Amino acid sequence: MSALEGRDPGYVATVLPLLKLAMKGYFRSTVRGMDNVPAGGALMVGNHSGGLLAMDVPIIAVSFAETFGASRPLHCLAHDMLFTGAAGPFFRKFGFVPATRENALEILRGGGVTIVFPGGDYDTFRPTFRANVVDFNGRTGYVRTALEAGVPILPVVSVGGQEAQLFLTRGQWIGRRAPWRKLLRTDLFPIGIGFPFGLMPAFPPNLPLPTKITTRVLEPVDPATVLGPDLDPADHVAAIDEIVRSRMQDAIDELARARRFPVLG
């Protein structure tokens, strides 16, 4: 089945009110800059926060649907684990697709919008003392995907999500030796402190605290325009990545300065 065929706009419209209640009620989420999303295809690139229960996607999805309607697709490139068992149909109907370059290109070339979190689990389990640091762990594949599809990169930043619990360590010294490493496709064994289990690994997850999450969609980055007409963007993946992360870090720093208290916002 095509990556574009799994999403069900009617299903999205039905689930949206409950999702909106959770995101705006429990997490008091606010999103600014959604009008920066262009009319055609775009690759949204975000920092990832909150551990196993990261709220980045549902918060952005609610705002996207409020702005453009449930009929305009927003796809999320996601880990294969999300599509196993009973959870698979739910995520596919909501627009999640397996995170492959082929799926991303199909969506983007078809004029769709998709969101990816280059830092993945490495980013979402970053220690609390680095809560407001953009860390993609050197991954630049998103730049190559945008270049190949011929679409702009749309940076998205958020603060507050990493305050859902206290993240102590990614636990890489354990994860690299763990027997489930290949099954879960991760080198991490994150450890944190939260409610109700206290100090423990991220499996099973503690319940997220009602932290206020603030999100901002930045202006699109057009690689060809940023680097100039006389330069070949394909030869400057690292430079484009640096520009994107720099703009994201500046925006996160600004949001963090406006935040008065942890969790409360």
ZIRA-V895248 format. One line per field, one symbol per residue. ss: DSSP state (@ for helix, = for strand, . for the rest). Layout:
BEGIN
ss->???
END
This chain:
BEGIN
ss->........@@@@@@@@@@@@@@@@@@...===.@@@.....=====....@@@..@@@@@@@@@@@@@.....=====.@@@@...@@@@@@@..===..@@@@@@@@@...====...@@@@@...@@@..........@@@@@@@@@..========.@@@..====..@@@@.....@@@@......=====..====.....=......====...=.@@@@@.....@@@.@@@@@@@@@@@@@@@@@@@@@........
END
